[in-house]
Amino acid sequence: TDADVVCFQEVSPLSFEEDFAFMKEDLGYDGCELFKKGRFRPATFWKTRKCDLVGAPVHKDRTLLTAFRVVSKKDDATGTATAEEKKEDKNSSKEDKKWYVLNCHLQAGSQGGRRVRQIHEGMRAVFTLAKKLKEKDPKSP
C-alpha cells in the first residue's frame, strides 16, 4: 500500500498480535500504537522508513493521537539514520514541520453529545501536543 499511516478501530487486544501480524510482515508497517484500554480499541500503524513518531502518543476518550515528522532524504537513502543525523534533521526548518493523526473510535448510538466531546477533546489534544512540541503556530496548517 502507498499509505504511510493506517488507522483501525474496534481492534481486539486479545487477538491483536495474530490479527495484525500481516501489517508488519507483508505490508511493512513496523511502527504501531494500540490504545491502552477498552474491549475494542483504535490502533495506528506507520512505516518508520517514511515517518518518525515525535513525542509520546496521547490517549483520550477512545481517541489515539500520534505526531509525526517526515523522514528526511538522508534517512531514506540509507534506510536508517544515526541519532546525530536525526537530531540535525529535527533542528532544520524543513524537518520541523510535524503532522498529527487523530484516530477516533466515536461512541455509537444516541450519545451525540459524547461524540462531539470526543472530537473536541481530541482536537484540543492536537493543539496541546503541538505547543508541547514547539510548533510555531499550531492553529495554522
N, C-alpha and C positions, 0 to 999 in steps of 0.2 A: 504494500500500500504506500501511497505517497504522503499520507498524513504523518506529521512529526509527533503529534499528540492525539491520543484517542481516549475518550471518556465513556465509561459504562455506569449504569445504575442497576440497582437490585442485584448486586453481586453477593453471593453467599460466602461468608468467611470459612465455613466448614469445608467447602469443596474448591476454594479459590485457587490453590496451587495447581490442582489437577485440571480444573476447568479452563484456566488461562495460561497454561504452560506454552501453548502454541504462540502466544503473543511474543514471547522471547525466542523460543526455538525456531519458529517458522517465519515470523514477521520482523524480528529484530528490535522489538520494544524492550530494551534492557533496563529502563527506569520504571519504577512503579510505586504508587502510594495508594493504600487501601484505607478508607475511612475507618476510624478507630473503634466505633461501636455500632450496635444495631444488628438485627437479623439480616436485613438486606442493605447493602452499603454502596456508595459510589466508589469507583476505582479509576484512577488516571494513570495511563501508560505513556511513556515518551521514549524517543530514540536519543540516547546520550551522545551519539555522534553528530546530532543535529542541534540539540539544545541542552543547556545546563540548567539544573534546578538552582535557583538563587534564594536562599532563605528556607526556613522550615515550612512545610505545608501547614495550612491553617484549617482546623476542623471546627465547624459551627453546626447549626441545626440541619443535619442532612445535606450540608454543603461542604465541599472539599476545594480549597483554594491552593493553587500552585503558581509560582512565579518562575519565569524562565528568561534566559538570555540566549541569543543565537550563538552557536559555536562558531568561532572565527575560522577563516580560511586556513590559518596556521594550524588550528586544531584538526580541521577536516583533512588537510594534506597528509598528515601522518596517522590519522585515526585517533591520536591522543595528544594531549599537550601536557607539559610539565606544570607543576603548581606555579612556578615563576611565570611561565608563558600565560597561564590563565589569569594570574594577577595583573600582568601587563595589559592583557586584553580588557579586563574589567575596569582598568584605570583609563582606557582610551574612550573618547567621546562616542565613537561609533558603537562600541560594545556596552555602553552604559544603558542603552535602551532595553527595557525589560517588557515582557508581556505576561499577562495574567490569564489563567484558566480557572473559571469558577464552575466546578462540576456539581450540579444540583439534582437532588432527588426530591422533588417537591411533594409535599403531603397531598394525598389523594382525597377525594370525597368532598364533603361540604365545608371543609375548613379553609375557605378562601382567604380569610384573614391571616392564617398561619402561612399560607403560600406567599402572600405579599411580604410578611415579616421575614420569611426565609430569604427572599430575594434582596430585600432591603438590608438585612444583616450581612448577607454575602457581599453585596456591593460596598457596604461600609468597611468590611474586612479588606477588600481590594485597596481602598484608599488608605487605610491604616497601614497595610503592608507596604504600599508604595512609598509612603512617608518614611517608614522604618528603613526601607532600602535606599532612601535619599534620592527618590525621583525628583527632578527639578519642578515639574508641575504635574502632580498625579491626576489632576482632573482633565488634562488635555491629552488627546490621543496621539 
